[in-house]
Amino acid sequence: MDDVFLDGLKRDWRSDTADIAHLRKWVARRKARLRAAPWGNLASVLLMGGLFLGFALAAFDRRDPVTALGAFAYLVALVAVSVGFVKSLRNRFVDSQETPLDFLRLHRRLIAAARRSLWGARCAAIILIALCAAVWLMAAAGYARPGLAAFQSATWGAAAILTWAWQIWRRRGLDDEADACDRMIAACEEADREKA
C-alpha cells in the first residue's frame, strides 16, 4: 500500500463514490483461506496422529528410547495441531459488511486471526529444538547411538529452523499488511469526521 493508493481512497471516500471492489477481493481471499484452513489443520491432525501411533508402536516393539522420544514429540504436536484445528473452525465464521471502512475493519480482524495462528509454528520449532537437545543427552548417557542421535537431531534441527524462518517471514508480511490496513482505517475515519 502506498500513499497514492491511500490518497485515492481518501478522495473516493470523500466523494461518496468509493469503489470497494478491491476491498471485497482482499477480504474474499482472506475469508477463503480461513474457510479452507480447517481442512489443512484436519490433515495435520491425522498426519500427527498417524506418526504418533507409528512411533509409539515402534518404540514399544523395539524398546528404543529415541523412538519413544519421537512418539512423545508427535503427541505434543498432535495436541498443538488439534488446538489449531479448533481455532480454525472458529475463525472461519466472519461477517461481511458493505462500506469500505467496514471491509477494512473486517480485514484487520482477519489479519489478527492469521497472526494468532502462527503460535503453532513457534511451538513446533521450540519442541523440535528441545528434541535435538534431548537426543544428544540420551546419546551422551549411552541410551542412544551417536549416529542415530546425529541423524535425528540434524533432521529435527533443520525442520525447526525452516519452521521458525517461515513463521518470521509470514509474521512480517502480516505486520506490513496490518500497518497498511491501520493507516487506511485511520484515513477513512478522519475523512468520515471531516464529512460530518
N, CA and C atoms as a LAMMPS dump frame, in Angstrom:
ITEM: TIMESTEP
0
ITEM: NUMBER OF ATOMS
588
ITEM: BOX BOUNDS ff ff ff
-5.0000000000000000e+02 5.0000000000000000e+02
-5.0000000000000000e+02 5.0000000000000000e+02
-5.0000000000000000e+02 5.0000000000000000e+02
ITEM: ATOMS id mol type element x y z
1 1 1 N 0.834 -1.169 0
2 1 2 C 0 0 0
3 1 3 C 0.888 1.245 0
4 2 1 N 0.692 2.1 -0.95
5 2 2 C 1.488 3.317 -0.962
6 2 3 C 0.57 4.511 -0.731
7 3 1 N 1.173 5.691 -0.639
8 3 2 C 0.395 6.904 -0.363
9 3 3 C -0.548 7.25 -1.51
10 4 1 N -0.198 6.894 -2.74
11 4 2 C -1.075 7.167 -3.876
12 4 3 C -2.388 6.404 -3.694
13 5 1 N -2.283 5.158 -3.281
14 5 2 C -3.489 4.356 -3.039
15 5 3 C -4.3 4.956 -1.903
16 6 1 N -3.615 5.33 -0.817
17 6 2 C -4.292 5.918 0.334
18 6 3 C -4.956 7.236 -0.037
19 7 1 N -4.264 8.067 -0.811
20 7 2 C -4.861 9.335 -1.259
21 7 3 C -6.083 9.09 -2.126
22 8 1 N -5.995 8.091 -2.994
23 8 2 C -7.146 7.753 -3.832
24 8 3 C -8.315 7.274 -3.003
25 9 1 N -8.024 6.494 -1.98
26 9 2 C -9.088 6.014 -1.102
27 9 3 C -9.732 7.181 -0.358
28 10 1 N -8.915 8.141 0.096
29 10 2 C -9.461 9.326 0.769
30 10 3 C -10.378 10.106 -0.165
31 11 1 N -9.916 10.327 -1.403
32 11 2 C -10.738 11.074 -2.364
33 11 3 C -12.05 10.353 -2.639
34 12 1 N -11.952 9.028 -2.831
35 12 2 C -13.167 8.255 -3.087
36 12 3 C -14.12 8.312 -1.901
37 13 1 N -13.558 8.23 -0.713
38 13 2 C -14.397 8.237 0.484
39 13 3 C -15.12 9.577 0.61
40 14 1 N -14.38 10.65 0.36
41 14 2 C -14.984 11.986 0.481
42 14 3 C -16.008 12.246 -0.616
43 15 1 N -15.826 11.614 -1.76
44 15 2 C -16.744 11.901 -2.867
45 15 3 C -17.963 10.978 -2.869
46 16 1 N -18.046 10.079 -1.902
47 16 2 C -19.155 9.124 -1.806
48 16 3 C -19.247 8.194 -3.001
49 17 1 N -18.159 8.029 -3.742
50 17 2 C -18.162 7.088 -4.861
51 17 3 C -17.081 6.036 -4.65
52 18 1 N -16.941 5.615 -3.422
53 18 2 C -15.874 4.669 -3.089
54 18 3 C -16.065 3.369 -3.848
55 19 1 N -14.995 2.959 -4.512
56 19 2 C -15.002 1.683 -5.214
57 19 3 C -14.448 0.647 -4.243
58 20 1 N -15.31 -0.221 -3.755
59 20 2 C -14.862 -1.185 -2.754
60 20 3 C -14.592 -2.548 -3.367
61 21 1 N -14.506 -2.614 -4.68
62 21 2 C -14.263 -3.902 -5.339
63 21 3 C -12.938 -4.517 -4.897
64 22 1 N -11.892 -3.676 -4.825
65 22 2 C -10.59 -4.213 -4.414
66 22 3 C -10.626 -4.674 -2.958
67 23 1 N -11.384 -3.974 -2.107
68 23 2 C -11.505 -4.4 -0.719
69 23 3 C -12.29 -5.708 -0.619
70 24 1 N -13.323 -5.842 -1.443
71 24 2 C -14.092 -7.086 -1.467
72 24 3 C -13.184 -8.261 -1.859
73 25 1 N -12.321 -8.032 -2.852
74 25 2 C -11.412 -9.081 -3.306
75 25 3 C -10.433 -9.469 -2.199
76 26 1 N -9.918 -8.474 -1.535
77 26 2 C -8.989 -8.647 -0.42
78 26 3 C -9.618 -9.522 0.654
79 27 1 N -10.803 -9.102 1.09
80 27 2 C -11.489 -9.803 2.166
81 27 3 C -11.929 -11.196 1.714
82 28 1 N -12.394 -11.31 0.473
83 28 2 C -12.835 -12.617 -0.039
84 28 3 C -11.681 -13.614 -0.045
85 29 1 N -10.486 -13.15 -0.411
86 29 2 C -9.316 -14.03 -0.412
87 29 3 C -8.975 -14.519 0.99
88 30 1 N -8.987 -13.597 1.944
89 30 2 C -8.673 -13.957 3.328
90 30 3 C -9.75 -14.899 3.891
91 31 1 N -11.02 -14.608 3.577
92 31 2 C -12.104 -15.464 4.048
93 31 3 C -11.993 -16.864 3.444
94 32 1 N -11.604 -16.937 2.174
95 32 2 C -11.442 -18.247 1.53
96 32 3 C -10.335 -19.04 2.219
97 33 1 N -9.253 -18.37 2.586
98 33 2 C -8.174 -19.049 3.308
99 33 3 C -8.657 -19.554 4.662
100 34 1 N -9.438 -18.718 5.352
101 34 2 C -9.938 -19.128 6.659
102 34 3 C -10.924 -20.286 6.543
103 35 1 N -11.726 -20.305 5.469
104 35 2 C -12.659 -21.419 5.269
105 35 3 C -11.916 -22.704 4.928
106 36 1 N -10.78 -22.593 4.239
107 36 2 C -10.003 -23.776 3.857
108 36 3 C -9.086 -24.249 4.987
109 37 1 N -8.756 -23.366 5.917
110 37 2 C -7.803 -23.704 6.981
111 37 3 C -8.187 -24.937 7.791
112 38 1 N -9.458 -25.118 8.142
113 38 2 C -9.767 -26.33 8.925
114 38 3 C -9.404 -27.629 8.205
115 39 1 N -9.525 -27.666 6.895
116 39 2 C -9.185 -28.896 6.157
117 39 3 C -7.69 -29.172 6.226
118 40 1 N -6.887 -28.128 6.095
119 40 2 C -5.438 -28.298 6.238
120 40 3 C -5.063 -28.716 7.649
121 41 1 N -5.73 -28.107 8.625
122 41 2 C -5.455 -28.472 10.016
123 41 3 C -5.933 -29.888 10.329
124 42 1 N -7.05 -30.294 9.733
125 42 2 C -7.526 -31.67 9.935
126 42 3 C -6.524 -32.664 9.347
127 43 1 N -5.977 -32.34 8.173
128 43 2 C -4.948 -33.206 7.579
129 43 3 C -3.73 -33.286 8.5
130 44 1 N -3.358 -32.159 9.13
131 44 2 C -2.231 -32.154 10.071
132 44 3 C -2.532 -33.021 11.292
133 45 1 N -3.77 -32.936 11.791
134 45 2 C -4.163 -33.754 12.943
135 45 3 C -4.043 -35.24 12.592
136 46 1 N -4.551 -35.606 11.417
137 46 2 C -4.479 -37.014 11.005
138 46 3 C -3.031 -37.46 10.812
139 47 1 N -2.212 -36.608 10.201
140 47 2 C -0.802 -36.944 9.985
141 47 3 C -0.067 -37.104 11.311
142 48 1 N -0.241 -36.125 12.216
143 48 2 C 0.436 -36.205 13.517
144 48 3 C -0.064 -37.412 14.317
145 49 1 N -1.369 -37.689 14.226
146 49 2 C -1.91 -38.859 14.918
147 49 3 C -1.318 -40.149 14.381
148 50 1 N -1.197 -40.251 13.061
149 50 2 C -0.596 -41.44 12.445
150 50 3 C 0.867 -41.588 12.81
151 51 1 N 1.606 -40.472 12.774
152 51 2 C 3.024 -40.525 13.138
153 51 3 C 3.202 -40.89 14.607
154 52 1 N 2.369 -40.32 15.469
155 52 2 C 2.443 -40.667 16.891
156 52 3 C 2.195 -42.162 17.094
157 53 1 N 1.149 -42.652 16.466
158 53 2 C 0.817 -44.068 16.612
159 53 3 C 1.949 -44.961 16.092
160 54 1 N 2.483 -44.61 14.911
161 54 2 C 3.586 -45.39 14.338
162 54 3 C 4.82 -45.386 15.218
163 55 1 N 5.207 -44.211 15.703
164 55 2 C 6.389 -44.117 16.567
165 55 3 C 6.148 -44.81 17.903
166 56 1 N 4.944 -44.676 18.456
167 56 2 C 4.646 -45.308 19.746
168 56 3 C 4.716 -46.832 19.625
169 57 1 N 4.142 -47.366 18.562
170 57 2 C 4.19 -48.82 18.36
171 57 3 C 5.623 -49.301 18.132
172 58 1 N 6.382 -48.529 17.341
173 58 2 C 7.779 -48.907 17.094
174 58 3 C 8.603 -48.833 18.376
175 59 1 N 8.365 -47.816 19.189
176 59 2 C 9.106 -47.677 20.45
177 59 3 C 8.762 -48.816 21.398
178 60 1 N 7.496 -49.182 21.435
179 60 2 C 7.072 -50.289 22.294
180 60 3 C 7.672 -51.608 21.815
181 61 1 N 7.671 -51.792 20.5
182 61 2 C 8.181 -53.037 19.919
183 61 3 C 9.693 -53.177 20.109
184 62 1 N 10.424 -52.082 19.848
185 62 2 C 11.892 -52.13 19.895
186 62 3 C 12.482 -51.732 21.243
187 63 1 N 11.672 -51.154 22.095
188 63 2 C 12.153 -50.626 23.387
189 63 3 C 13.268 -49.603 23.17
190 64 1 N 13.064 -48.744 22.154
191 64 2 C 14.067 -47.749 21.772
192 64 3 C 13.682 -46.392 22.357
193 65 1 N 14.534 -45.799 23.208
194 65 2 C 14.183 -44.51 23.828
195 65 3 C 14.125 -43.347 22.83
196 66 1 N 14.922 -43.379 21.772
197 66 2 C 14.885 -42.299 20.78
198 66 3 C 13.547 -42.325 20.034
199 67 1 N 13.089 -43.508 19.678
200 67 2 C 11.792 -43.632 19.012
201 67 3 C 10.681 -43.227 19.974
202 68 1 N 10.812 -43.562 21.256
203 68 2 C 9.826 -43.141 22.259
204 68 3 C 9.809 -41.617 22.381
205 69 1 N 10.98 -41.013 22.302
206 69 2 C 11.065 -39.556 22.334
207 69 3 C 10.357 -38.957 21.12
208 70 1 N 10.55 -39.571 19.957
209 70 2 C 9.847 -39.122 18.755
210 70 3 C 8.334 -39.255 18.905
211 71 1 N 7.879 -40.354 19.535
212 71 2 C 6.437 -40.543 19.769
213 71 3 C 5.906 -39.455 20.68
214 72 1 N 6.666 -39.114 21.705
215 72 2 C 6.253 -38.043 22.618
216 72 3 C 6.145 -36.712 21.87
217 73 1 N 7.124 -36.454 21.011
218 73 2 C 7.102 -35.198 20.235
219 73 3 C 5.873 -35.136 19.342
220 74 1 N 5.539 -36.256 18.703
221 74 2 C 4.35 -36.264 17.852
222 74 3 C 3.07 -36.146 18.664
223 75 1 N 3.084 -36.637 19.89
224 75 2 C 1.922 -36.465 20.758
225 75 3 C 1.726 -34.985 21.09
226 76 1 N 2.816 -34.299 21.441
227 76 2 C 2.736 -32.86 21.732
228 76 3 C 2.298 -32.104 20.481
229 77 1 N 2.864 -32.468 19.325
230 77 2 C 2.466 -31.825 18.072
231 77 3 C 0.999 -32.094 17.769
232 78 1 N 0.524 -33.288 18.065
233 78 2 C -0.881 -33.636 17.852
234 78 3 C -1.786 -32.736 18.679
235 79 1 N -1.406 -32.483 19.922
236 79 2 C -2.194 -31.58 20.776
237 79 3 C -2.191 -30.169 20.179
238 80 1 N -1.02 -29.693 19.751
239 80 2 C -0.921 -28.338 19.2
240 80 3 C -1.746 -28.188 17.923
241 81 1 N -1.667 -29.149 17.006
242 81 2 C -2.43 -29.013 15.758
243 81 3 C -3.921 -29.219 16.008
244 82 1 N -4.274 -29.975 17.048
245 82 2 C -5.691 -30.125 17.392
246 82 3 C -6.262 -28.803 17.896
247 83 1 N -5.491 -28.099 18.713
248 83 2 C -5.91 -26.769 19.169
249 83 3 C -6.028 -25.832 17.97
250 84 1 N -5.07 -25.887 17.057
251 84 2 C -5.139 -25.077 15.837
252 84 3 C -6.359 -25.411 15.007
253 85 1 N -6.715 -26.676 14.949
254 85 2 C -7.906 -27.103 14.213
255 85 3 C -9.163 -26.483 14.812
256 86 1 N -9.287 -26.544 16.135
257 86 2 C -10.462 -25.967 16.799
258 86 3 C -10.514 -24.458 16.569
259 87 1 N -9.364 -23.793 16.676
260 87 2 C -9.331 -22.343 16.432
261 87 3 C -9.703 -22.021 14.996
262 88 1 N -9.246 -22.829 14.051
263 88 2 C -9.554 -22.55 12.646
264 88 3 C -11.037 -22.731 12.362
265 89 1 N -11.688 -23.63 13.08
266 89 2 C -13.143 -23.772 12.925
267 89 3 C -13.858 -22.507 13.373
268 90 1 N -13.375 -21.926 14.458
269 90 2 C -13.99 -20.704 14.981
270 90 3 C -13.695 -19.494 14.086
271 91 1 N -12.503 -19.426 13.518
272 91 2 C -12.098 -18.264 12.716
273 91 3 C -12.795 -18.186 11.364
274 92 1 N -13.373 -19.279 10.883
275 92 2 C -13.923 -19.244 9.53
276 92 3 C -15.262 -18.544 9.441
277 93 1 N -15.894 -18.243 10.576
278 93 2 C -17.17 -17.543 10.549
279 93 3 C -16.918 -16.054 10.725
280 94 1 N -16.967 -15.33 9.631
281 94 2 C -16.752 -13.89 9.659
282 94 3 C -17.906 -13.21 8.942
283 95 1 N -18.196 -11.976 9.356
284 95 2 C -19.302 -11.223 8.776
285 95 3 C -18.835 -10.425 7.576
286 96 1 N -19.748 -10.181 6.665
287 96 2 C -19.469 -9.302 5.535
288 96 3 C -20.199 -7.981 5.759
289 97 1 N -19.549 -6.914 5.415
290 97 2 C -20.14 -5.584 5.55
291 97 3 C -20.108 -4.903 4.19
292 98 1 N -20.673 -3.715 4.122
293 98 2 C -20.817 -3.077 2.822
294 98 3 C -19.958 -1.841 2.611
295 99 1 N -19.603 -1.097 3.651
296 99 2 C -18.833 0.125 3.431
297 99 3 C -17.337 -0.196 3.393
298 100 1 N -16.567 0.673 2.768
299 100 2 C -15.111 0.443 2.743
300 100 3 C -14.517 0.336 4.149
301 101 1 N -14.988 1.166 5.074
302 101 2 C -14.457 1.127 6.431
303 101 3 C -14.808 -0.193 7.107
304 102 1 N -16.009 -0.682 6.88
305 102 2 C -16.394 -1.983 7.446
306 102 3 C -15.527 -3.101 6.877
307 103 1 N -15.239 -3.036 5.577
308 103 2 C -14.375 -4.048 4.968
309 103 3 C -12.957 -3.974 5.537
310 104 1 N -12.464 -2.762 5.732
311 104 2 C -11.123 -2.62 6.299
312 104 3 C -11.069 -3.18 7.718
313 105 1 N -12.087 -2.894 8.509
314 105 2 C -12.108 -3.42 9.883
315 105 3 C -12.205 -4.944 9.882
316 106 1 N -13.015 -5.474 8.989
317 106 2 C -13.115 -6.927 8.88
318 106 3 C -11.774 -7.524 8.471
319 107 1 N -11.133 -6.912 7.486
320 107 2 C -9.832 -7.416 7.04
321 107 3 C -8.812 -7.351 8.175
322 108 1 N -8.879 -6.314 8.973
323 108 2 C -7.958 -6.172 10.112
324 108 3 C -8.178 -7.296 11.12
325 109 1 N -9.43 -7.66 11.361
326 109 2 C -9.716 -8.776 12.271
327 109 3 C -9.202 -10.096 11.691
328 110 1 N -9.32 -10.252 10.381
329 110 2 C -8.828 -11.472 9.738
330 110 3 C -7.308 -11.569 9.823
331 111 1 N -6.626 -10.429 9.696
332 111 2 C -5.168 -10.403 9.842
333 111 3 C -4.789 -10.822 11.264
334 112 1 N -5.514 -10.302 12.245
335 112 2 C -5.231 -10.651 13.643
336 112 3 C -5.422 -12.158 13.869
337 113 1 N -6.45 -12.74 13.259
338 113 2 C -6.677 -14.187 13.388
339 113 3 C -5.525 -14.967 12.758
340 114 1 N -5.044 -14.509 11.609
341 114 2 C -3.924 -15.181 10.944
342 114 3 C -2.655 -15.082 11.783
343 115 1 N -2.443 -13.936 12.423
344 115 2 C -1.276 -13.763 13.287
345 115 3 C -1.32 -14.724 14.472
346 116 1 N -2.502 -14.846 15.076
347 116 2 C -2.631 -15.737 16.233
348 116 3 C -2.354 -17.188 15.859
349 117 1 N -2.654 -17.545 14.629
350 117 2 C -2.457 -18.939 14.22
351 117 3 C -0.977 -19.311 14.09
352 118 1 N -0.094 -18.331 14.08
353 118 2 C 1.338 -18.614 13.941
354 118 3 C 1.961 -19.192 15.213
355 119 1 N 1.236 -19.139 16.329
356 119 2 C 1.816 -19.663 17.57
357 119 3 C 2.139 -21.154 17.435
358 120 1 N 1.353 -21.88 16.653
359 120 2 C 1.599 -23.307 16.474
360 120 3 C 2.948 -23.572 15.826
361 121 1 N 3.326 -22.743 14.861
362 121 2 C 4.623 -22.905 14.201
363 121 3 C 5.759 -22.636 15.184
364 122 1 N 5.59 -21.628 16.018
365 122 2 C 6.624 -21.344 17.016
366 122 3 C 6.747 -22.494 18.017
367 123 1 N 5.603 -23.003 18.468
368 123 2 C 5.629 -24.148 19.404
369 123 3 C 6.333 -25.345 18.782
370 124 1 N 6.015 -25.63 17.531
371 124 2 C 6.626 -26.778 16.852
372 124 3 C 8.143 -26.62 16.761
373 125 1 N 8.617 -25.423 16.422
374 125 2 C 10.059 -25.196 16.313
375 125 3 C 10.749 -25.368 17.664
376 126 1 N 10.13 -24.866 18.718
377 126 2 C 10.713 -24.994 20.062
378 126 3 C 10.755 -26.463 20.491
379 127 1 N 9.683 -27.193 20.208
380 127 2 C 9.649 -28.618 20.543
381 127 3 C 10.759 -29.363 19.81
382 128 1 N 10.949 -29.054 18.538
383 128 2 C 11.983 -29.734 17.761
384 128 3 C 13.386 -29.44 18.294
385 129 1 N 13.633 -28.213 18.697
386 129 2 C 14.942 -27.869 19.273
387 129 3 C 15.146 -28.616 20.596
388 130 1 N 14.081 -28.683 21.414
389 130 2 C 14.184 -29.433 22.676
390 130 3 C 14.465 -30.908 22.408
391 131 1 N 13.876 -31.444 21.351
392 131 2 C 14.133 -32.847 20.998
393 131 3 C 15.582 -33.06 20.58
394 132 1 N 16.135 -32.109 19.856
395 132 2 C 17.548 -32.208 19.456
396 132 3 C 18.439 -32.301 20.692
397 133 1 N 18.174 -31.42 21.659
398 133 2 C 18.971 -31.435 22.886
399 133 3 C 18.77 -32.75 23.642
400 134 1 N 17.515 -33.205 23.697
401 134 2 C 17.22 -34.439 24.439
402 134 3 C 17.896 -35.659 23.815
403 135 1 N 17.9 -35.742 22.496
404 135 2 C 18.505 -36.908 21.851
405 135 3 C 20.025 -36.905 22.04
406 136 1 N 20.64 -35.727 22.083
407 136 2 C 22.079 -35.672 22.344
408 136 3 C 22.394 -36.037 23.796
409 137 1 N 21.52 -35.613 24.71
410 137 2 C 21.707 -36.003 26.113
411 137 3 C 21.564 -37.512 26.269
412 138 1 N 20.608 -38.095 25.54
413 138 2 C 20.429 -39.549 25.581
414 138 3 C 21.658 -40.264 25.021
415 139 1 N 22.222 -39.708 23.946
416 139 2 C 23.433 -40.312 23.368
417 139 3 C 24.607 -40.203 24.336
418 140 1 N 24.717 -39.038 24.998
419 140 2 C 25.819 -38.849 25.96
420 140 3 C 25.676 -39.799 27.151
421 141 1 N 24.439 -40.116 27.521
422 141 2 C 24.204 -41.019 28.655
423 141 3 C 24.258 -42.487 28.242
424 142 1 N 24.42 -42.743 26.941
425 142 2 C 24.53 -44.108 26.465
426 142 3 C 23.211 -44.78 26.128
427 143 1 N 22.119 -44.02 26.092
428 143 2 C 20.811 -44.59 25.773
429 143 3 C 20.493 -44.553 24.271
430 144 1 N 21.304 -43.859 23.498
431 144 2 C 21.074 -43.772 22.054
432 144 3 C 22.419 -43.828 21.336
433 145 1 N 22.414 -44.387 20.138
434 145 2 C 23.637 -44.446 19.337
435 145 3 C 23.964 -43.041 18.814
436 146 1 N 25.226 -42.65 18.851
437 146 2 C 25.6 -41.313 18.366
438 146 3 C 25.208 -41.068 16.91
439 147 1 N 25.307 -42.089 16.06
440 147 2 C 24.923 -41.917 14.659
441 147 3 C 23.439 -41.607 14.517
442 148 1 N 22.622 -42.314 15.266
443 148 2 C 21.178 -42.066 15.247
444 148 3 C 20.872 -40.691 15.823
445 149 1 N 21.573 -40.327 16.886
446 149 2 C 21.372 -39.009 17.501
447 149 3 C 21.728 -37.902 16.51
448 150 1 N 22.826 -38.084 15.783
449 150 2 C 23.238 -37.077 14.799
450 150 3 C 22.196 -36.959 13.684
451 151 1 N 21.72 -38.089 13.183
452 151 2 C 20.717 -38.072 12.109
453 151 3 C 19.412 -37.416 12.588
454 152 1 N 18.923 -37.86 13.761
455 152 2 C 17.663 -37.322 14.273
456 152 3 C 17.776 -35.834 14.575
457 153 1 N 18.868 -35.436 15.209
458 153 2 C 18.999 -34.021 15.559
459 153 3 C 19.184 -33.156 14.316
460 154 1 N 19.876 -33.674 13.302
461 154 2 C 20.01 -32.907 12.057
462 154 3 C 18.652 -32.743 11.376
463 155 1 N 17.851 -33.809 11.346
464 155 2 C 16.526 -33.749 10.73
465 155 3 C 15.619 -32.8 11.493
466 156 1 N 15.54 -32.997 12.823
467 156 2 C 14.672 -32.151 13.639
468 156 3 C 15.17 -30.707 13.662
469 157 1 N 16.49 -30.516 13.708
470 157 2 C 17.045 -29.159 13.719
471 157 3 C 16.742 -28.403 12.433
472 158 1 N 16.899 -29.084 11.296
473 158 2 C 16.591 -28.434 10.009
474 158 3 C 15.103 -28.076 9.935
475 159 1 N 14.245 -28.98 10.39
476 159 2 C 12.801 -28.696 10.381
477 159 3 C 12.479 -27.521 11.302
478 160 1 N 13.15 -27.445 12.454
479 160 2 C 12.916 -26.34 13.388
480 160 3 C 13.345 -25.009 12.782
481 161 1 N 14.502 -24.987 12.148
482 161 2 C 14.999 -23.744 11.536
483 161 3 C 14.069 -23.288 10.415
484 162 1 N 13.662 -24.22 9.562
485 162 2 C 12.752 -23.861 8.468
486 162 3 C 11.395 -23.38 8.991
487 163 1 N 10.88 -24.043 10.011
488 163 2 C 9.597 -23.648 10.592
489 163 3 C 9.695 -22.264 11.218
490 164 1 N 10.762 -22.026 11.957
491 164 2 C 10.931 -20.716 12.602
492 164 3 C 11.096 -19.617 11.548
493 165 1 N 11.89 -19.889 10.538
494 165 2 C 12.094 -18.886 9.472
495 165 3 C 10.782 -18.594 8.752
496 166 1 N 10.001 -19.624 8.482
497 166 2 C 8.721 -19.41 7.798
498 166 3 C 7.79 -18.559 8.637
499 167 1 N 7.672 -18.826 9.927
500 167 2 C 6.743 -18.053 10.741
501 167 3 C 7.213 -16.606 10.894
502 168 1 N 8.53 -16.372 10.915
503 168 2 C 9.03 -14.986 10.949
504 168 3 C 8.674 -14.27 9.652
505 169 1 N 8.903 -14.935 8.513
506 169 2 C 8.575 -14.343 7.212
507 169 3 C 7.077 -14.042 7.123
508 170 1 N 6.258 -14.985 7.548
509 170 2 C 4.804 -14.81 7.49
510 170 3 C 4.348 -13.706 8.431
511 171 1 N 4.942 -13.641 9.616
512 171 2 C 4.581 -12.601 10.593
513 171 3 C 4.921 -11.217 10.052
514 172 1 N 6.065 -11.085 9.409
515 172 2 C 6.441 -9.781 8.841
516 172 3 C 5.456 -9.346 7.764
517 173 1 N 5.057 -10.284 6.906
518 173 2 C 4.075 -9.968 5.878
519 173 3 C 2.75 -9.539 6.483
520 174 1 N 2.31 -10.238 7.515
521 174 2 C 1.056 -9.875 8.178
522 174 3 C 1.174 -8.539 8.896
523 175 1 N 2.352 -8.267 9.49
524 175 2 C 2.567 -6.972 10.147
525 175 3 C 2.488 -5.829 9.147
526 176 1 N 3.116 -6.006 7.975
527 176 2 C 3.055 -4.97 6.939
528 176 3 C 1.618 -4.748 6.471
529 177 1 N 0.898 -5.836 6.292
530 177 2 C -0.489 -5.755 5.86
531 177 3 C -1.349 -5.064 6.925
532 178 1 N -1.098 -5.388 8.187
533 178 2 C -1.853 -4.772 9.287
534 178 3 C -1.559 -3.277 9.375
535 179 1 N -0.286 -2.895 9.192
536 179 2 C 0.068 -1.472 9.231
537 179 3 C -0.632 -0.704 8.121
538 180 1 N -0.625 -1.26 6.917
539 180 2 C -1.298 -0.598 5.798
540 180 3 C -2.801 -0.492 6.068
541 181 1 N -3.378 -1.534 6.605
542 181 2 C -4.804 -1.544 6.917
543 181 3 C -5.112 -0.497 7.997
544 182 1 N -4.272 -0.424 9.025
545 182 2 C -4.469 0.573 10.088
546 182 3 C -4.4 1.994 9.545
547 183 1 N -3.448 2.25 8.641
548 183 2 C -3.341 3.584 8.043
549 183 3 C -4.592 3.922 7.241
550 184 1 N -5.098 2.945 6.494
551 184 2 C -6.298 3.2 5.702
552 184 3 C -7.525 3.4 6.593
553 185 1 N -7.625 2.64 7.675
554 185 2 C -8.744 2.828 8.602
555 185 3 C -8.698 4.221 9.214
556 186 1 N -7.5 4.64 9.655
557 186 2 C -7.354 5.981 10.236
558 186 3 C -7.717 7.061 9.229
559 187 1 N -7.273 6.894 7.971
560 187 2 C -7.589 7.888 6.94
561 187 3 C -9.092 7.933 6.659
562 188 1 N -9.725 6.772 6.605
563 188 2 C -11.173 6.732 6.359
564 188 3 C -11.947 7.349 7.515
565 189 1 N -11.511 7.066 8.745
566 189 2 C -12.194 7.645 9.907
567 189 3 C -12.026 9.155 9.934
568 190 1 N -10.816 9.608 9.571
569 190 2 C -10.572 11.06 9.538
570 190 3 C -11.445 11.705 8.452
571 191 1 N -11.511 11.084 7.283
572 191 2 C -12.345 11.614 6.201
573 191 3 C -13.814 11.612 6.59
574 192 1 N -14.225 10.589 7.316
575 192 2 C -15.608 10.49 7.774
576 192 3 C -15.935 11.613 8.751
577 193 1 N -14.979 11.914 9.652
578 193 2 C -15.182 13.018 10.616
579 193 3 C -15.257 14.349 9.89
580 194 1 N -14.44 14.521 8.843
581 194 2 C -14.455 15.77 8.078
582 194 3 C -15.77 15.95 7.342
583 195 1 N -16.365 14.85 6.917
584 195 2 C -17.652 14.931 6.21
585 195 3 C -18.794 15.282 7.156
586 196 1 N -18.66 14.884 8.428
587 196 2 C -19.76 15.088 9.381
588 196 3 C -19.88 16.517 9.857
